[in-house]
Amino acid sequence: MVSAPKPLQARYDAATNLAALLDSVKSRADTGDAEALRLAAAAGSECFSSQAFVNRAANFRRGAERFSEPERSVALRHNDVQEQRCHDLIAQKALTPALVRESLERAAAAGDMVASTIKLDEQWADMPPNELKEKLRGIVASRDGEAIGLMATMLGPREEEPTLNGPFAGTQDDYIAWLLVACDLGRDCSPNSRLLRELCLTTNRCPPGDYRDYVRASLATPQQFQSALVKEKTLLGLITDGRFQEIFP
């Protein structure tokens, strides 16, 4: 099973001008469209650091020149893409954390699965186990790769909050398997993806290849990755058959 992302999410991932994209969906956001509201929040979150630190792109570019190849070329490409995507939005000088949060809250209230998943992560520690599992089943049932990728971070080992246990939760293998499933279900995991661009610009880790390559090389031992591949295949079969109760019993 390999799914395409939702059309608006695909437009967001491929956009070279986020201000223009948001203008094109403004009427939808104004009328409460859940996905349009969430992508407005995503754009604000993506570009806010570049607004807050006016020399971010130039400083990163100078630092990246010291990287070895192929990481240097990858880093410079990601930086150029980010600068282009955010340029006009930053010029409007309208980005604030409060507006980002408001858009995200409205998107969650309107039923956007990605925004609801972000909210679930915030509520994780206080939610009764049965209610939590029901919400996780809903995320998986949506087959939304972006939401499932966010959900993955909740299903591995957790140091400070309760760890969910089960056949597909609680271990690093589970976390990796869900990341791979998210790629299968339409999350952009390509070499030019937002996932890898954010990783590069925030941590200075700018690996070549796609997101699956990064997961295999950096997040797992060879044994963990092989175990995750088996779980990935099993999960895709259960999702295809709609057997969500078996994923989170």
Salt bridges, closest charged atoms under 4 A:
ASP13 OD1 - ARG194 NH2 3.30
ASP30 OD2 - LYS26 NZ 2.76
ASP33 OD2 - ARG28 NH2 3.42
GLU46 OE2 - ARG85 NE 2.75
GLU46 OE2 - ARG197 NH2 3.58
GLU69 OE2 - ARG72 NE 3.17
ASP80 OD1 - ARG61 NH2 3.33
GLU83 OE1 - ARG61 NH2 2.63
ASP88 OD1 - HIS87 ND1 2.95
GLU105 OE2 - ARG101 NH2 2.79
GLU105 OE1 - LYS119 NZ 3.75
ASP112 OD2 - ARG38 NE 3.03
ASP121 OD1 - ARG158 NH2 3.40
GLU122 OE1 - ARG101 NH2 2.78
GLU134 OE1 - ARG137 NH1 2.76
ASP144 OD2 - LYS6 NZ 3.47
GLU146 OE2 - ARG187 NE 3.81
GLU146 OE2 - ARG194 NH2 3.08
GLU161 OE1 - ARG158 NH2 2.40
ASP174 OD1 - LYS231 NZ 2.46
ASP184 OD1 - ARG212 NH1 3.59
ASP213 OD1 - ARG216 NH2 2.92
GLU232 OE2 - ARG212 NH1 3.02
ASP241 OD2 - ARG243 NH1 3.41
GLU246 OE2 - ARG243 NE 2.87
